């Protein structure tokens, strides 16, 4: 069962030539993949957000207490 929005898009695409339909379909595929990636990223971020906040707060305390050391990027 498709929504009215999908039915509208299908009707619009049917009025286009086949090569233009292919181009539009490819753009839609890429757009949908980007949306899925963004959804996965947001879901992952939401799962770890409290941990990130706790780490940032811990780092601020270490800096304030003079316990933090400059990061040596060569040792990463």
N, C-alpha and C positions, 0 to 999 in steps of 0.2 A: 504494500500500500504506500503510495507516494503522497507527499504533501502538496498543497496547491503551489507552493514555491517551486518545487521540483517540476511539476507539470508545466508551469510557466516557462521555466528554463528550457525544457524539452521542446516546447512549441517554438520558442525563439530560435533554438538551434536548428530545428527542422527547416526553417526558412532560409538557412545559410547553405552555401555550396558545400560539397563533401570535403574539399580540402580545408575550407575555413572551419568546418565542424571538427576536423582532426586537430587543427591548431587550438581551437577553444578547449577541446577535450584534454589536450596535453597541458594547457595552462591550468585547467581545473585539477588535473591529477597532481601537478606540482603544488598548487595552492593547498589542496587537501593534505598532502604529505607534510607541508609546513605546519598546518594547523595541528596535525597529529603529533608532530615533534614538539610543538609548543605545549600541547596538552600534557605530554609525557614529562617535559621539563618542569612545568608548573606542579604536577603531581609529585615529582621527585623533590622539588624544592620545598613543598609543603610538608613532606615527610621529615625533612632534615632541618627545617627552619628553627626549631627550638634548640637543636644542637649547635647550629651556627650562631645563634644569639648567645648561648652559654659560652662558646669559644671566644666570641668577641668580648664579652664581659670579662672573662678570665684574662685575656690579653691586655685589656685596659688596666686591670688591677696590677698585673705584672709590670707594666710600663710605669704606672704610678709609684710602685714600690721599688723601682729601679732594678728589678729582676730580669727584665727583658734584655736580650742580646741582639745586635744587628744580625740579620740573616745573611749567611754566606751562600750566595747563589751557586757557587762552584761545587758545593757539597750536596746539592739537590740531586 
